[in-house]
Amino acid sequence: MRLTREKIVRLSHKMMDVLVASNDVEFVEDRDTIRQSIVTILTNQLREEEKMDAEARKKISSMKKEILEDSEEWSLLYRKYYAEELRRAGIAAAPEEHRRGQESRR
């Protein structure tokens, strides 16, 4: 997902608001340091997701058969290759993929 720096910063402020409002959170660092860490983590994660997206698209475009991006076949292949990239990165499968796996075992 593509987010501007401004949106990432806004999101970090909203996340901090939730943390501050929680009685279960005790801050051991100042809030701005934590918020800046949130910005860094989100930025790095989005950068990794962009790489996974690019790799999935590259796999589809390198196939012998031309597959149109708006087609159902393209969408299926994209989800498959993107899920492979997530697994390769050590990220758990998306909830819908996990749910499909649970249903197929029944």
Buried (B, 14 or more C-beta within 10 A) or exposed (E): EEEEEEEBBEBBEEBBEEBEEEEEEEEEEEEEEBBBEBBEEBBEEBEBBEEBBEBBBEBBEEEEEEBEEEEEEBEEBBBEBBBBBBEEEEBEEEEEBEEEEEEEEE
